[in-house]
């Protein structure tokens, strides 16, 4: 990062604003936390995709130039410190500059340290043609897309709103985060994103996965009722989902008693669920996922994760 910008981000007007802005969500002294341990990619016990979560918060920034500088520096840092033989990084694109982001993705093509891209969520839905430059560059580079919420959604003007209206407490916002995934899946299906980009693969990470069957039922039902309104959607939405959409296990605590809900999932849909830990934050170690879902899920999730991260394996699983 250039020296002038480094001084900009080091000033109290910047660092202090982060503390002050979060006080209404987490009262500083009462809810203080120990610093997170330094992430060591070589400590991983399986191949992993590392998403620089710090970059997702730019979806609520009004200084669009600073957002671009910050993300360039963060992506460089991730490649230098978090890419290893066991981990590949997810490149954070600048949601305020889709065209410029597309150019940067093009420069990432062929870099084995980069496994995917991520787009910080914005009020502009992912099915909009506004994102076409990003999706075009990603598919040309053979990179899937990972979507993860930043935590500011529903909190600030400029960040994506949650259902109904802005919610006044963090618990409501946390509970309703899956609505962001559902809304964007519907947007991508009905606005034709997967017809424009037939090889596009999108993982919604951190939203859970049990909402998928009920969403697919609603998508298919309304498509049958109103398909004449959108003739460009030529296939059942559920078929497009199992070809293009992925979801993650985190938070696996929502998936207790699989014998109750497992019957709602078709086998093709089960192949679209991958393991996510939420590390280094409080999250789900792989052993907890096995305890919750059962031992047979271990191999399933490993196979699914490899298929998402490696296009050649993805084609084998689909076949």
Secondary structure, 3 states (H helix, E strand, C coil): CCHHHHHHHHCHHHHHHHHHHHCCCCCCCCCCCCCCCCCCHHHCCCCEEEECHHHHHHHHCCCHHHHHHHHHHHHHHHHHHCCCCCEEEEEEECCCCHHHHHHHHHHHCCCCCEEEEEECCCCCCCCCHHHHHHHHHHHHHCCEEEECCCCCCCCCCCCCCCCCCCCCCHHHHHHHCHHHHHHHHHHHHHCCHHHHCCCCCEEECCCCCCCHHHHHHHHHHHHHHHHHHCCCCCCCHHHHHHHHEEEECCCHHHHCCHHHHHHHCCHHHHCCEECCCCCCCCCCCHHHHHHHHCCHHHHHHHHHHHHHHCHHHHHHHHC
